[in-house]
Amino acid sequence: MYRTLAALAEAGQVDQVTTNGQAAYRRCSPEHHHHLRCRACGRTIEVTGQPVERWAAAIAAEHGFTEPDHVTEITGVCPACREAAPTG
């Protein structure tokens, strides 16, 4: 099963995410995008990010790299988990 998932990830059909040393797979849109992921519940939202694209290209160029590619995942706590958290 893991070979199949790895092959799907290589083909761009799913994304592989490693959290705490464990691989997880999720189906994503085929267009380049980034993720917001809740650290509490794992909810993931796909987002675009032109500032990230410009930053990655500039950093690559600064160091003489061409054809830059990157993976960006921003983690935080989603509104539902924040509201459910005990206060105090």
PyRosetta script that sets phi, psi and omega in degrees:
from pyrosetta import init, pose_from_sequence

init()
pose = pose_from_sequence("MYRTLAALAEAGQVDQVTTNGQAAYRRCSPEHHHHLRCRACGRTIEVTGQPVERWAAAIAAEHGFTEPDHVTEITGVCPACREAAPTG")
pose.set_psi(1, -41.9)
pose.set_omega(1, -178.8)
pose.set_phi(2, -67.2)
pose.set_psi(2, -32.0)
pose.set_omega(2, 175.8)
pose.set_phi(3, -64.8)
pose.set_psi(3, -39.4)
pose.set_omega(3, 178.4)
pose.set_phi(4, -64.8)
pose.set_psi(4, -44.7)
pose.set_omega(4, 178.7)
pose.set_phi(5, -63.2)
pose.set_psi(5, -41.2)
pose.set_omega(5, 178.2)
pose.set_phi(6, -63.4)
pose.set_psi(6, -39.7)
pose.set_omega(6, 178.3)
pose.set_phi(7, -66.2)
pose.set_psi(7, -40.3)
pose.set_omega(7, 177.1)
pose.set_phi(8, -64.0)
pose.set_psi(8, -39.2)
pose.set_omega(8, 177.4)
pose.set_phi(9, -64.9)
pose.set_psi(9, -42.5)
pose.set_omega(9, 179.2)
pose.set_phi(10, -63.9)
pose.set_psi(10, -33.6)
pose.set_omega(10, 179.4)
pose.set_phi(11, -81.6)
pose.set_psi(11, -3.6)
pose.set_omega(11, 179.3)
pose.set_phi(12, 81.5)
pose.set_psi(12, 12.4)
pose.set_omega(12, -179.6)
pose.set_phi(13, -81.6)
pose.set_psi(13, -27.9)
pose.set_omega(13, 177.1)
pose.set_phi(14, -139.3)
pose.set_psi(14, 159.7)
pose.set_omega(14, 173.2)
pose.set_phi(15, -101.2)
pose.set_psi(15, 141.8)
pose.set_omega(15, 173.5)
pose.set_phi(16, -101.3)
pose.set_psi(16, 129.4)
pose.set_omega(16, 178.8)
pose.set_phi(17, -120.6)
pose.set_psi(17, 130.8)
pose.set_omega(17, 177.1)
pose.set_phi(18, -110.0)
pose.set_psi(18, 120.3)
pose.set_omega(18, 179.1)
pose.set_phi(19, -128.8)
pose.set_psi(19, 124.9)
pose.set_omega(19, -178.9)
pose.set_phi(20, 53.8)
pose.set_psi(20, 37.7)
pose.set_omega(20, 176.9)
pose.set_phi(21, 80.3)
pose.set_psi(21, 0.8)
pose.set_omega(21, -179.3)
pose.set_phi(22, -111.4)
pose.set_psi(22, 134.0)
pose.set_omega(22, 179.5)
pose.set_phi(23, -85.3)
pose.set_psi(23, 138.2)
pose.set_omega(23, 173.2)
pose.set_phi(24, -131.8)
pose.set_psi(24, 154.2)
pose.set_omega(24, -178.1)
pose.set_phi(25, -123.4)
pose.set_psi(25, 142.7)
pose.set_omega(25, 178.1)
pose.set_phi(26, -142.5)
pose.set_psi(26, 145.3)
pose.set_omega(26, 178.7)
pose.set_phi(27, -83.5)
pose.set_psi(27, 130.4)
pose.set_omega(27, -177.6)
pose.set_phi(28, -129.6)
pose.set_psi(28, 166.5)
pose.set_omega(28, 175.7)
pose.set_phi(29, -68.3)
pose.set_psi(29, 152.4)
pose.set_omega(29, -176.5)
pose.set_phi(30, -73.7)
pose.set_psi(30, -18.9)
pose.set_omega(30, 179.5)
pose.set_phi(31, -73.3)
pose.set_psi(31, 151.8)
pose.set_omega(31, 178.1)
pose.set_phi(32, -63.2)
pose.set_psi(32, 132.7)
pose.set_omega(32, -178.5)
pose.set_phi(33, -156.8)
pose.set_psi(33, 177.4)
pose.set_omega(33, 178.1)
pose.set_phi(34, -125.8)
pose.set_psi(34, 173.3)
pose.set_omega(34, -177.0)
pose.set_phi(35, -127.1)
pose.set_psi(35, 143.3)
pose.set_omega(35, 164.1)
pose.set_phi(36, -106.5)
pose.set_psi(36, 125.7)
pose.set_omega(36, -177.4)
pose.set_phi(37, -128.5)
pose.set_psi(37, 130.1)
pose.set_omega(37, 177.6)
pose.set_phi(38, -75.5)
pose.set_psi(38, 125.5)
pose.set_omega(38, 178.1)
pose.set_phi(39, -69.6)
pose.set_psi(39, -21.6)
pose.set_omega(39, -177.2)
pose.set_phi(40, -85.5)
pose.set_psi(40, -51.0)
pose.set_omega(40, -173.9)
pose.set_phi(41, -109.7)
pose.set_psi(41, -12.3)
pose.set_omega(41, 179.5)
pose.set_phi(42, 86.3)
pose.set_psi(42, -1.6)
pose.set_omega(42, 178.2)
pose.set_phi(43, -54.0)
pose.set_psi(43, 136.2)
pose.set_omega(43, -177.8)
pose.set_phi(44, -126.0)
pose.set_psi(44, 136.8)
pose.set_omega(44, 177.7)
pose.set_phi(45, -123.5)
pose.set_psi(45, 132.6)
pose.set_omega(45, 175.5)
pose.set_phi(46, -82.0)
pose.set_psi(46, 135.2)
pose.set_omega(46, 178.2)
pose.set_phi(47, -137.2)
pose.set_psi(47, 152.9)
pose.set_omega(47, 172.1)
pose.set_phi(48, -96.1)
pose.set_psi(48, 160.9)
pose.set_omega(48, -177.3)
pose.set_phi(49, -157.6)
pose.set_psi(49, 84.5)
pose.set_omega(49, -180.0)
pose.set_phi(50, -60.2)
pose.set_psi(50, -37.3)
pose.set_omega(50, 176.4)
pose.set_phi(51, -60.2)
pose.set_psi(51, -35.8)
pose.set_omega(51, 178.0)
pose.set_phi(52, -66.7)
pose.set_psi(52, -40.5)
pose.set_omega(52, 179.5)
pose.set_phi(53, -61.9)
pose.set_psi(53, -45.6)
pose.set_omega(53, 179.9)
pose.set_phi(54, -65.0)
pose.set_psi(54, -42.3)
pose.set_omega(54, 179.1)
pose.set_phi(55, -61.1)
pose.set_psi(55, -46.6)
pose.set_omega(55, -179.1)
pose.set_phi(56, -62.2)
pose.set_psi(56, -41.9)
pose.set_omega(56, 179.1)
pose.set_phi(57, -65.6)
pose.set_psi(57, -40.9)
pose.set_omega(57, -179.5)
pose.set_phi(58, -66.8)
pose.set_psi(58, -43.0)
pose.set_omega(58, 179.2)
pose.set_phi(59, -63.6)
pose.set_psi(59, -43.3)
pose.set_omega(59, 179.2)
pose.set_phi(60, -61.7)
pose.set_psi(60, -47.5)
pose.set_omega(60, -178.8)
pose.set_phi(61, -63.1)
pose.set_psi(61, -40.1)
pose.set_omega(61, 179.7)
pose.set_phi(62, -57.4)
pose.set_psi(62, -31.1)
pose.set_omega(62, -178.4)
pose.set_phi(63, -103.9)
pose.set_psi(63, 10.2)
pose.set_omega(63, 176.1)
pose.set_phi(64, 79.7)
pose.set_psi(64, 14.2)
pose.set_omega(64, 179.0)
pose.set_phi(65, -86.5)
pose.set_psi(65, 148.0)
pose.set_omega(65, 173.6)
pose.set_phi(66, -120.8)
pose.set_psi(66, 166.2)
pose.set_omega(66, 179.2)
pose.set_phi(67, 52.4)
pose.set_psi(67, 51.6)
pose.set_omega(67, -178.1)
pose.set_phi(68, -66.7)
pose.set_psi(68, 145.3)
pose.set_omega(68, 173.3)
pose.set_phi(69, -137.4)
pose.set_psi(69, 156.9)
pose.set_omega(69, -178.0)
pose.set_phi(70, -159.8)
pose.set_psi(70, 164.6)
pose.set_omega(70, 174.8)
pose.set_phi(71, -129.3)
pose.set_psi(71, 127.4)
pose.set_omega(71, -178.6)
pose.set_phi(72, -125.7)
pose.set_psi(72, 127.8)
pose.set_omega(72, 174.6)
pose.set_phi(73, -133.5)
pose.set_psi(73, 123.9)
pose.set_omega(73, 178.4)
pose.set_phi(74, -104.2)
pose.set_psi(74, 128.4)
pose.set_omega(74, 179.9)
pose.set_phi(75, -109.8)
pose.set_psi(75, 152.6)
pose.set_omega(75, 178.8)
pose.set_phi(76, -171.2)
pose.set_psi(76, -159.2)
pose.set_omega(76, 177.9)
pose.set_phi(77, -119.6)
pose.set_psi(77, 124.8)
pose.set_omega(77, -177.0)
pose.set_phi(78, -70.6)
pose.set_psi(78, 162.5)
pose.set_omega(78, -179.7)
pose.set_phi(79, -56.9)
pose.set_psi(79, -41.0)
pose.set_omega(79, -178.3)
pose.set_phi(80, -63.4)
pose.set_psi(80, -42.9)
pose.set_omega(80, -179.9)
pose.set_phi(81, -70.8)
pose.set_psi(81, -36.3)
pose.set_omega(81, 178.4)
pose.set_phi(82, -63.6)
pose.set_psi(82, -41.7)
pose.set_omega(82, 179.2)
pose.set_phi(83, -68.8)
pose.set_psi(83, -32.0)
pose.set_omega(83, -177.7)
pose.set_phi(84, -80.4)
pose.set_psi(84, -16.2)
pose.set_omega(84, -177.0)
pose.set_phi(85, -69.9)
pose.set_psi(85, 140.2)
pose.set_omega(85, 177.4)
pose.set_phi(86, -67.4)
pose.set_psi(86, 142.2)
pose.set_omega(86, 178.4)
pose.set_phi(87, -93.6)
pose.set_psi(87, 158.7)
pose.set_omega(87, 176.0)
pose.set_phi(88, 124.6)
pose.dump_pdb("model.pdb")
